[in-house]
Amino acid sequence: MIAATRVDESSLHYRGWRVVLACFLMAFFMFGFGLYGQGVYLAELQRAHGWPGTLVSAASTFSFLLTSVLVIFTDDLLARIGLRSLILCGLAALGASTVLLAMMQTPWQLYLAYALMSVGWTGMGTVVIATVLNSWFERRRGLALSLAFNGATCGGIILVPLLLSLTGSIGFRSAMLAATLAMMVLVLPVVVTFIGWPAGTSPASSGRPSGESAAAPSHSRKTLLANAAFWTMVLPIAIALLAQMGFIIHQVTFLEPLIGRSAAGGAVTIMAAMAVVGRLSLGLFVDRLDPRLACAASMTSQAAALFVLVQSTSPTVLLVCCAVYGFSIGNMITFPPLIIQREIGAAAFAAAMGLGTSISGVVSAFGPGIVGLVRSLTGNYTMAFAMCVVLDLVAAGIVLWRPGRSAKVPAS
């Protein structure tokens, strides 16, 4: 039983909602700079230095893979340096990364900047956000996660257009420095003021009740790898994210010949906006739902949207399909912590989140390449997106398998 259950989580005066605000801002800037902003860096660094796109793209891949390795050790870092120190280290690393991106002159600095960004992901990414909110909420956990993770989507909707606008008026370097300063001004105070574990929990045990001993992280990870509940959560999420990343990256390329560049851009905006709506809608009800059933329904809805998408050339139908697809894309990072808490338990929550996020990150990184390869071999996106439909349906089937609740990782 977590400390949060002894208070009214529905009250706006509950401190946990201030923690949600801090996590929202963390996700806003982490995903804005660390994921959605990478398209801006690709274009601007090519323009400023004449570097080939493959160089910048390879740095992005390097960053995502390094992040997938580092997040495995989130549990160890929380125990060694504490929650607030880890987040502040992540914030400092992300700030150093964006400043270096603004000032860089040589390719090696690009890789250093992206390595620092990986450290930022470790301190401010989904694992830390899910772990801290898991300790503050029980009855409203799903809503808290949905609200916080909406910061990720808002980072793409707001920060990226803002960067592009500022770049056009004051230049890329000044735009990045101004946005970095805004991040520090907004995020640093709320982290220092609001972030922490609830009263009665131990920072050394990643937010578990202070009377509950912590399993050694290495032991927890070994136990997790033999845990059926863990794999029936991680594998379907990884498969679904592989298909999802493949579609998102190739969406504009697929739609542009059918509906034009402007409408294709509008489809991306619609999909992103629906991701916000989908997260908020899920957050209102998910605490009363079975997370595995809700996850399978989301994967099935994505499969249905893609199936109709490849059958139609109607602009209206295509836009509706993108909206339906977008409704569930943000929820793929909301379901894992809910399933972990219910079926694996709080004792190994951070370890399970870190290991699961790592596996999903590595697998999903291949999505764009696999979709692109199938498209090259077949000459169109029909077979590539049909493959994504099959992957989503397979993932939905796996996540419905319930290996039993007796497999919770012990606390000691």
SEBA-545480 format. One record per residue (C-alpha): z, x, y. Coordinates in steps of 0.02 Angstrom, whole numbers, plus 50000, padded with zeros to 5 digits. Example, Ala and Ser with C-alpha at 12.3 -4.5 7.8 and 13.67 -1.06 7.14 Angstrom:
<pts>
503905061549775503575068449947
</pts>
This chain:
<pts>
500005000050000499495007550166500535006650322499284995350408499754980750297501454979050383500674973750548499474960350609497764968650596496974953850686497944957250847496984966050986498594975351023498554983750852498275002350878496995002850738495704994450851495865008850975495535020450829493965010050794493405012950975493625031750954492645031350790491265020950872491045034251007491085048150877489715039650776488725035750935488555053950985488535061450810487105050750749486265050350920486205069250934486265073850750485015061650674483995051150794483875064750926483005076750809481325068750845481595072851029482025090850990480485092650881479325087051021480195096451163480425113051074478615112951020478105109351199479255122251277479045136751155477465132851059478425133650895477555125450746478215108750690478575115750517479835128050593480825114450680480675102450533481305115950414482815118450527483175099750514483085100350325484225115550325485475106150432485505090650321485695100950162487075111650237487955095750293487855089050116488775104650055490105105250191490635086950178491225090149999492695099750072493255086550198494795082750094495315101050095495045102450282496065086850319497505093950218497385111350295497085108350481497425089850504496395074950560496375077450748496035096150737494585093150617493805080350735494025091750886493225106150791491765094550749491625089150930491645107150992490325112150862489185097550908489375101651093488965119951062487455114550959486725103451095487035116451231486175129651124484705117851094484535116351283484645135051316483795142851164482385155351174482135161850996481955153350824483565160850753484525151550888483755135350823484495138150651486185142850727486155126850829485765116450675487125125250574488375120750712487725102950702488175102750518489955107750563489925093250687489425081250548490905087550444492145083950583491415068050657490325060350522490485045850403491765053750285493065056850421492745039950504492905030550340494465040350289495425037250451494945018750459495405016550276497165022150321497315009950467496594994150390496724984250230496374965850267495094969450404494424985750334492634979650317492574973450497493324989650563492045000150468490604989150524491104990150708491365009050702489735012650609488775001950733489035016750848487795026050739486405013350768486835011750953486655030550966484835028750914484515013551023485335020251181485525039151177483765043651122482855033251254484085040051383483695057851331481835054451343482035046451515483105060651581481915073551508480495065751604481455066251769482545081951763481885091651613482455093951434483765107351471484635097451607484525081451505485385089351356486735097351463487075080951554487175071151391488335084351316489475083151467489505064151451489975065951267491445077251308492055066051449491975050351341492485056651169493795070151202495085058851288494985044851160495135056951014496655065351089497445048751139497015036950995496605046850837497985049650711498705043150549499745027150547501625028950550502285031750375500775041250312500625059850283499255070050367499335082150222498835068350104497355061850203498265046350263499135041450103500925035150114502115049450145503025046549982501425048049882500965065449822499195071649845498085076949704497335094149721495605091349796494745102149665495595092149527495115075849613493285081049622493245085949439494055069449392492825059849501491335067649413491985060149251492345043249330491115029349287491605018849438491185033449551489445035949477489005017349477489355017749664488565034549708486955033549607486355016549671486795020949851485865037549835484345028949758484335015349891484515028150031483075038249958481955022849969482655018250139482375035450216480625035750144480175019250225480995022850393480115039450416478415032350367478605015350450477625018950608476235028050514476045012950400476094999750536475065008050673473355005150592473814987050558474624981350722474394995650846475555008950914476484997951038476874984450909477364997650782478615004550906479234986950934479484985050747480625000250747481634992850890481764976150801482334984750642483664994850735484284979350828484404969650665485404983950590486714980850724486684962150690486794965150503488304976550519489214964350631488784949550519489364958750363490944964550450491474946750484491414941850300491404957450190493304958050173493174941350079491674946749974491464957249819490724973449892489684976849737488864959649744488564961349931487834978649905486654972449769486114957949880485714970050021484684981149906483754965949838483364959750014482614976650056481554976049899480944958449944480524963550122479524978650064478634968449931478024955850059477634969850184476344978050071475524961250033475224955950213474174960950364474864947350479475764955250629477054941350629477444943250444477544962150461478784961050605479824948150511479874959650359480474974150467481824962850539482394957450364482374975550306483364981050458484714968050429485404978150284484964996350322486565000050416487674992750280487225005950152488545017450228489815003250243489884998450058490425015249981492145016150065492494997950020492065000849836493005017449830494595009749899494544995149776494055004349618494495022749638495995021349753496745029449906497365045049816495615052449805494785042649945494265057350055493725067649904492675053149838491895049950008491485068250032490745070749860489805054149864489105057450037488535074649981487615068049828486825053749927486315065650066485435077749949484535064049852484005054050005483325069650091481885069249967481405051350012480155055050152479325068850049479155058249892478435043449988477245055150079476705063249914476335046549830475385040949984474335056949979473955054949794473465036549807472695036349981473785022150047475585016250057475455002149930476035012049779477285022149883478175006649948478014998049779478975012949710480305009649843480394991449787480714996949607482025009649663482954996349762482964984349614483564998049496484935002549619485464984249632485594983349443486654999149430487874994149566488244977849475488864987349323490764986749325491545000649221493304993849245494724996349367495785007149253494825022549304495725025349469495995043749508497865047549495498825053749645499555068449553
</pts>
